[in-house]
Amino acid sequence: MTWRERDLSRVIEHIPLGVAITLPDGTLDYVNPHFSRLIGARGSELVGTPLASWLSTDTSASGGAKQPVNAASEWHGETRVRRSSGDLLDVLLAVYPLHDKAGVVTHLVHLVQDTSTQKQLELLSGLAFYDGLTGLPNRNLLNDRLARAIAGARRRYGAFALLYIDVDHFKQVNDTLGHDAGDELLRQLAARLSRSLRAADTVARWGGDEFVAVLDGVASPQAAAHAVRKLLSICGGPYNLPGATRFVTLSIGVSLFPRDGYDAPALLKRADQSMYEVKARGRDGYHLLEEPGLSYLKTAQKAPRKTAFRT
């Protein structure tokens, strides 16, 4: 055995990657210790068995592409291996055929990398930052993106708009049609909200039937009003819910950075107050102050003047 063969053998034995070599018919001819640990069985128990018995027949992980155990060409993709305990592990599988001088396949090398931990981390990340019902960013991710928007706007002396969105009479949907219908309404509304905004914007589920959106680069009340009118148009109309069709209206409060606040709490508070101004005026519309620094109580007590408000 040459030094190359000796060192290569040592690498294969100690590499933290599953290596399995099969005959052309798929029978295991060699497995390294890491592959044995992945399966949960000794190498002597695995050699001589069909590799197919340790591969899951569920092809959903590989996008429907069936993983080969005997192939004349290279293959790689996601799949699952079945451990001796019956548990399934998500893995990346790469298959490389070995040919003799005549071009005939003599063996196949299977490289297996466990990705189950990575999948679990991705799942936990999704639970931490995305709403399980609507798939939108949740409050945690919204807070992060809002902080980034504020930091970016301060650096470039930019601006953006924040929308506080509430579904009008949402409780009536739950009370009359049930919570399944309420959940379906929120899912459909989330999809419409996403369609109404640009890729650079963020819309998140704040909680319950409340959503918050950050509109990048929207600097003026006029630009904010235009964006909100588009949103109301897309999100209006009927919603097909279990057992009934319902028309939905929204109440939207708007605040502008830096005009209405220099930090997230101030912007959220101003938009929330503005949303309740819409509620007080009959719902189904939006509101933002034309002048910064005025309380909503004073605004309501003053003689009527033009505001960005729709009923």
Number of C-alpha atoms within 10 A of each C-alpha: 6 7 8 9 10 10 12 11 12 11 11 17 17 12 12 15 17 24 22 24 23 24 21 18 14 20 21 22 18 18 22 20 21 21 25 20 13 19 23 15 15 14 19 11 9 21 17 15 15 17 23 17 13 17 20 19 14 16 15 12 16 18 11 11 14 16 23 19 21 21 17 18 12 14 15 17 15 21 26 26 25 19 19 13 9 11 11 18 21 22 24 19 22 18 23 18 21 18 13 9 6 6 9 12 17 14 23 27 20 24 18 25 20 19 16 15 12 12 14 12 12 12 11 12 11 15 14 15 18 20 19 12 12 19 16 23 24 23 19 15 18 22 16 11 16 18 14 12 22 19 15 13 18 14 9 8 10 17 20 22 27 28 29 27 24 25 20 19 13 17 14 11 20 15 11 10 15 14 13 13 19 20 18 17 24 21 16 15 21 21 15 17 20 19 13 19 19 11 10 9 17 21 24 27 25 21 12 11 18 17 24 26 22 24 24 19 17 20 17 16 20 12 13 23 20 13 16 22 14 14 18 20 11 15 23 16 13 11 16 14 17 13 9 10 11 13 10 18 19 23 27 34 30 30 30 27 24 19 17 23 17 15 14 16 11 14 24 21 16 25 27 21 21 24 26 20 23 22 20 9 14 12 21 20 22 28 28 27 23 15 12 13 11 11 12 16 9 9 13 11 8 9 7 8 8 7 13 16 17 15 11
